[in-house]
Amino acid sequence: MRNAPAGASRRKFLLGAAGLATVPIVAGMATACASDQTASNQSSSPAASGAGAVAAATTLTDRRRLGSLEVSSIGLGCQTMVGTLYGPVTSREDMVTLIRTAADQGVTFFDTAEAYGPFESERIVGEALEPIRDQVVVASKFGWNIDLATGERLGGVNSRPDNIRGAVEGMLARLKTDHIDLLYQHRVDPAVPIEDVAGTVRDLIDEGKVLHFGLSEAGPQTVRRAHAVQPLTAIQNEYSVLWRGPEAEILPLCAELGIGFVPWSPLGAGFTTGTISPFTRFAADDFRGAVPRNAPDAMAANMPLIQLLQDWAVRKGSTPAQISLAWLMAQQSWIVPIPSTTRTPHLIENLGSEEVSFSPDELRELNTAIASIPIQGDRLPAGALVATGIEAPLP
């Protein structure tokens, strides 16, 4: 995180964002994909000026470390690109283009999972990044009980060693790669000792199929036990100005053990962008409609947080989304948020967060203000919440 605002770069972001509002965007690794038909047609299409707006907007330059793994300061979550979480997307081709645009703009960290689709998110990521595979970091996850041949959801979780191995083979094929940079257990399996899970991943690392190991939403003792068998590179839990649960135990544990932290849903599933209000009504296929904190009465109670973010956005010449992401990055140098999006203007806005910084006094002021606002409503539906913070059984 830079120590002072980069005003010129922020002005470039604002100018670029203005252009994005009116110009169709198709950008994508012109150098690495010169043979790609879409890329080769850009110079003669109306999207050429849109690509220029992207380039003028912002390019990530900072790098951070998750353990020994170096990544861009902001990653890209690819869960929503399958069109089954927050509603449909424009097209699969647009999602491939979006990932390539992110890479063009300096993003080196891409997050997916076998459960996203299932399988389709990994296929999109694999296609998009194949031309520059060795220049980026790809993270994926195993652990839900999914038929490895058909993708059918079988219910519950499954981290048996044979299932982990089968899941990784499928990931390698879909991601068009011979290794997974960062492999997470998506959720703890209450029937499988974490020592068996970590030992299996350690063997996969020895075989070169996996490079780094991570856990998602695991209990703190499970983190310690896993780390003792195979050192963990990252923990991926929900964390944002809207949900600060990891601050109690997990972040101090990461600091103690030298583990990086990757916040999922760093924008509160869109709430902290200021574009969702108590009057918002989610479509029937939008997961957010089932989240208790998105009920109209809970959102109404939580609106003071949005007002705070909007006030700081004016103060810092940015947007509420950028304040939300910059706040996360300011907490620790080893925190790397992975906001998910399906729209290029939102991607560019998120990357502009790298240009927002806080003085120590400003950060203390903002932290105090955020802590003074009580948040109403659970962060997940009851059925999903029960799978978080689980401690694995002993061997």
C-alpha positions, 0 to 999 in steps of 0.5 A, spaced: 500 500 500 502 506 498 503 511 503 500 517 499 494 518 494 496 518 487 492 523 485 494 523 478 493 516 477 486 517 481 484 522 475 486 517 470 481 512 473 476 517 473 477 519 466 477 512 464 471 510 468 467 516 465 469 513 458 467 506 460 460 508 461 459 510 454 463 506 450 463 498 449 469 494 452 472 489 449 480 488 451 484 482 452 491 481 452 493 483 445 500 481 445 499 474 448 493 473 444 495 476 437 492 470 434 485 470 438 480 472 433 477 477 438 483 480 439 485 481 432 479 484 430 479 490 436 483 495 432 477 495 427 471 495 432 468 500 436 471 497 442 478 499 440 476 506 444 473 502 449 480 498 450 483 505 450 479 507 456 481 501 460 488 502 459 488 509 461 484 507 467 488 504 472 493 498 472 495 495 478 503 495 480 503 493 487 505 486 489 503 482 496 505 476 499 501 470 501 506 466 505 511 465 500 507 466 494 507 473 490 500 476 487 497 482 485 495 487 491 487 485 488 485 479 485 479 477 481 474 472 484 471 468 478 465 465 482 459 469 479 462 468 472 457 462 471 451 466 472 448 462 477 449 466 483 447 473 482 443 472 476 445 471 469 451 474 465 451 477 458 455 471 455 461 466 456 465 469 451 464 476 455 467 473 461 473 470 458 474 477 455 473 480 462 479 475 465 483 477 460 482 485 461 484 484 468 490 480 466 492 486 461 491 491 467 496 487 472 491 482 476 495 476 477 491 472 482 485 469 479 480 465 484 475 459 482 473 452 485 470 446 482 464 448 486 463 454 481 458 451 476 460 446 478 466 446 473 464 451 469 468 457 472 474 453 472 473 452 464 472 459 463 478 461 467 482 456 464 480 458 457 482 465 458 489 464 462 492 459 457 496 464 453 499 467 459 498 461 464 506 461 467 505 469 468 499 468 473 497 465 479 491 461 479 487 458 486 482 453 486 478 449 491 476 442 493 471 439 498 464 439 496 461 433 495 460 433 487 460 427 482 467 428 479 465 425 472 458 429 471 458 435 476 452 433 480 452 436 487 451 430 491 450 434 498 455 435 504 462 435 503 467 430 501 475 431 503 477 424 503 484 423 500 482 419 494 476 424 492 481 430 493 486 427 488 480 426 483 478 433 484 485 435 482 486 431 476 479 434 474 481 441 475 488 440 472 484 439 465 479 444 466 484 449 467 489 447 462 495 447 466 499 442 469 499 445 476 495 449 481 498 455 484 494 455 490 489 449 492 484 450 498 480 446 502 473 449 500 470 447 507 472 443 513 470 435 512 467 433 519 468 426 518 476 427 515 482 429 520 485 435 517 492 431 518 489 426 512 487 432 508 494 436 509 498 430 508 494 428 501 496 436 499 503 435 501 503 429 497 500 433 491 505 438 492 511 433 492 508 431 485 508 438 482 501 438 481 500 443 487 504 449 489 501 452 495 496 450 500 490 453 503 484 453 507 477 456 507 472 458 513 476 453 517 476 453 525 482 456 528 485 449 531 484 446 524 488 451 521 494 450 526 493 442 525 493 443 518 499 448 518 503 443 522 503 438 517 503 442 510 505 449 511 499 454 509 500 459 504 493 463 505 486 462 509 480 465 505 474 467 509 469 472 508 471 479 511 469 486 509 467 492 513 460 489 513 463 482 516 469 483 521 469 476 524 476 474 522 479 479 526 477 475 533 481 469 532 483 468 524 487 474 523 491 474 529 493 466 527 495 468 520 500 474 523 503 468 528 504 463 523 506 467 517 499 465 513 496 470 508 489 472 508 484 472 502 477 476 503 472 473 499 466 477 498 470 483 500 464 488 498 459 485 502 456 481 496 455 488 493 452 492 499 458 496 500 458 499 493 452 503 495 448 500 489 443 496 494 438 499 498 432 496 503 428 498 496 432 492 492 428 486 490 433 480 488 431 476 482 429 469 484 435 466 482 440 471 486 443 468 492 443 474 495 435 474 496 436 468 501 442 472 506 439 474 512 442 481 512 439 483 505 432 483 508 429 490 507 429 491 515 436 489 516 439 493 510 435 499 513 439 498 519 445 497 516 445 504 511 449 508 516 455 504 514 453 506 507 453 513 509 460 513 512 463 509 506 460 515 501 462 520 506 469 517 506 469 516 498 467 524 497 473 525 502 478 521 498 476 522 491 474 515 490 468 511 490 464 507 496 467 500 493 474 503 493 474 505 500 471 498 502 477 495 498 482 500 500 480 499 508 481 491 507 488 492 504 490 497 509 489 492 515 495 488 513 500 488 508 498 480 507 491 481 506 489 480 498 481 481 497 478 478 491 472 482 489 468 478 484 465 482 478 462 480 471 462 487 468 468 491 466 467 498 469 466 495 476 473 491 475 476 497 473 473 501 479 475 495 483 482 496 481 482 503 482 482 501 490 490 501 489 490 508 489 487 510 495 491 510 501 490 512 509 494 516 513 495 512 520 490 518 523 485 517 518 485 509 518 484 510 526 478 514 525 475 510 520 476 504 524 473 507 530 467 509 525 466 502 522 466 499 529 461 504 532 456 501 527 452 495 529 451 490 523 444 487 523 443 480 520 447 474 519 452 473 513 449 467 510 443 463 510 443 458 516 444 452 512 451 455 509 453 458 516 453 452 519 459 449 515 463 455 517 468 455 523 468 447 523 474 444 527 476 437 523 476 431 527 482 428 531 486 422 527 
